[in-house]
Every structure is written in C-alpha cells, then in structure tokens.
Amino acid sequence: MHGLFKLPVPILETSTCNVIPNSIHGRFLRQVSLYLLDEAFMIPKYALSAIDKLLQDICNNNFPFGGKVILMGGDFRQTLPVLRRGRPAEVIESCLKCSEHWQYVQRFSLTVNMRVQIEEEELSQWLLKLGSGTLPVK
C-alpha cells in the first residue's frame, strides 16, 4: 500500500501521497477501477484520507476515492493500527471505524472458515466463538 500510493512512513494526520496526477504512476492509478486493501483494519485512518484525496485529485472527481471501488478485507478482532508509543485510546482513534470515510463502507461478514474441513465443524465453531469472545470461561 505504501508503495502503490507513495505514502510516507510514518503516516500522520497531515500526510499526503507523493504521486503527481499526470505522471505515469498517476495515470496508472487513474486507470484502476478496483483497489483491494487486505488487512485493512491495520491501516490508520489518515492513510485512507490521503488515498481519498489522491484519487479525487487524479480522477478529477469529488466522489469518495474519486469514484473508485475500494474493497477492504480484514478482521477487527485481530490487529489494529500500530502507533509508536500510542496509548490504547490513540490506537482506537486511529482505526478505520473512527474515519470520516467509514460512513461509505458497506460491510459484509464472512463466517464460513474455508481452511477448516467439513468434518472439523467443531473446530470451526470454536474458532468463531474465540474470535467473538463468546467462549465459556473455565
């Protein structure tokens, strides 16, 4: 993601993507119609803001993300954004759910674990309960 959108490290509230709209890279990004962001919930909300601004600029379009489709995958039950010396409240505030862009998200939940064989249904259900925090405490 950092390479594709030329995002700086670290990403701050004022960060922008280092892509010139009419450069070869800018034209390439303009031609893409679907962007896939895996483990998206590790992405700080400021990165999403920078990507939104970039895509609006290169597409000359004020719709969110320049009218492009952004498909995000991931699990909030796993890793949140990593902030150096970040307090828990700062980490939560930096996540995508706290982004102004969250209002545009259409959420779909996948619950079938394709890695677990059908005969291992008990393990599959146990993993879902573990992730949801609903396992009984012994």
Contacts in CASP RR format, 6 or more apart in sequence:
PFRMAT RR
TARGET T0000
AUTHOR 0000-0000-0000
METHOD contacts of the structure
MODEL  1
MHGLFKLPVPILETSTCNVIPNSIHGRFLRQVSLYLLDEAFMIPKYALSA
IDKLLQDICNNNFPFGGKVILMGGDFRQTLPVLRRGRPAEVIESCLKCSE
HWQYVQRFSLTVNMRVQIEEEELSQWLLKLGSGTLPVK
1 7 0 8 1.000
1 37 0 8 1.000
1 43 0 8 1.000
1 47 0 8 1.000
2 8 0 8 1.000
2 9 0 8 1.000
4 29 0 8 1.000
5 17 0 8 1.000
5 19 0 8 1.000
5 29 0 8 1.000
5 47 0 8 1.000
5 50 0 8 1.000
5 51 0 8 1.000
5 54 0 8 1.000
6 17 0 8 1.000
6 18 0 8 1.000
6 19 0 8 1.000
6 25 0 8 1.000
7 15 0 8 1.000
7 17 0 8 1.000
7 18 0 8 1.000
7 47 0 8 1.000
7 50 0 8 1.000
7 51 0 8 1.000
8 15 0 8 1.000
8 18 0 8 1.000
10 84 0 8 1.000
11 44 0 8 1.000
11 46 0 8 1.000
11 47 0 8 1.000
11 50 0 8 1.000
12 46 0 8 1.000
13 46 0 8 1.000
15 46 0 8 1.000
15 47 0 8 1.000
15 50 0 8 1.000
16 50 0 8 1.000
16 53 0 8 1.000
16 54 0 8 1.000
17 50 0 8 1.000
17 51 0 8 1.000
17 53 0 8 1.000
17 54 0 8 1.000
19 25 0 8 1.000
19 26 0 8 1.000
19 29 0 8 1.000
19 54 0 8 1.000
19 58 0 8 1.000
20 26 0 8 1.000
21 30 0 8 1.000
21 57 0 8 1.000
21 58 0 8 1.000
26 58 0 8 1.000
27 58 0 8 1.000
29 54 0 8 1.000
29 55 0 8 1.000
29 58 0 8 1.000
30 58 0 8 1.000
30 59 0 8 1.000
32 68 0 8 1.000
33 68 0 8 1.000
33 69 0 8 1.000
34 68 0 8 1.000
34 69 0 8 1.000
34 71 0 8 1.000
35 65 0 8 1.000
35 68 0 8 1.000
35 69 0 8 1.000
35 70 0 8 1.000
35 71 0 8 1.000
36 71 0 8 1.000
36 73 0 8 1.000
37 43 0 8 1.000
37 70 0 8 1.000
37 71 0 8 1.000
37 72 0 8 1.000
37 73 0 8 1.000
38 73 0 8 1.000
38 74 0 8 1.000
39 73 0 8 1.000
39 74 0 8 1.000
39 78 0 8 1.000
39 79 0 8 1.000
40 72 0 8 1.000
40 73 0 8 1.000
40 74 0 8 1.000
40 96 0 8 1.000
41 72 0 8 1.000
41 73 0 8 1.000
41 74 0 8 1.000
41 75 0 8 1.000
41 76 0 8 1.000
41 78 0 8 1.000
41 79 0 8 1.000
41 80 0 8 1.000
41 81 0 8 1.000
41 95 0 8 1.000
41 96 0 8 1.000
42 79 0 8 1.000
42 80 0 8 1.000
42 81 0 8 1.000
42 82 0 8 1.000
43 81 0 8 1.000
43 96 0 8 1.000
44 81 0 8 1.000
44 83 0 8 1.000
44 94 0 8 1.000
44 95 0 8 1.000
45 81 0 8 1.000
45 94 0 8 1.000
45 95 0 8 1.000
45 96 0 8 1.000
45 98 0 8 1.000
45 99 0 8 1.000
45 100 0 8 1.000
45 101 0 8 1.000
46 94 0 8 1.000
48 96 0 8 1.000
48 99 0 8 1.000
48 101 0 8 1.000
49 99 0 8 1.000
49 100 0 8 1.000
49 101 0 8 1.000
51 65 0 8 1.000
51 70 0 8 1.000
52 64 0 8 1.000
52 65 0 8 1.000
52 66 0 8 1.000
52 101 0 8 1.000
55 61 0 8 1.000
55 65 0 8 1.000
55 66 0 8 1.000
55 67 0 8 1.000
55 68 0 8 1.000
56 62 0 8 1.000
56 63 0 8 1.000
56 65 0 8 1.000
56 66 0 8 1.000
59 66 0 8 1.000
59 67 0 8 1.000
59 68 0 8 1.000
61 67 0 8 1.000
64 101 0 8 1.000
64 104 0 8 1.000
72 96 0 8 1.000
72 105 0 8 1.000
76 95 0 8 1.000
76 97 0 8 1.000
77 131 0 8 1.000
77 132 0 8 1.000
80 91 0 8 1.000
80 92 0 8 1.000
80 94 0 8 1.000
80 95 0 8 1.000
81 91 0 8 1.000
81 94 0 8 1.000
81 95 0 8 1.000
82 91 0 8 1.000
83 90 0 8 1.000
83 91 0 8 1.000
83 94 0 8 1.000
92 98 0 8 1.000
96 102 0 8 1.000
96 105 0 8 1.000
111 128 0 8 1.000
112 124 0 8 1.000
113 124 0 8 1.000
113 127 0 8 1.000
113 128 0 8 1.000
116 123 0 8 1.000
116 124 0 8 1.000
116 127 0 8 1.000
126 135 0 8 1.000
129 135 0 8 1.000
END
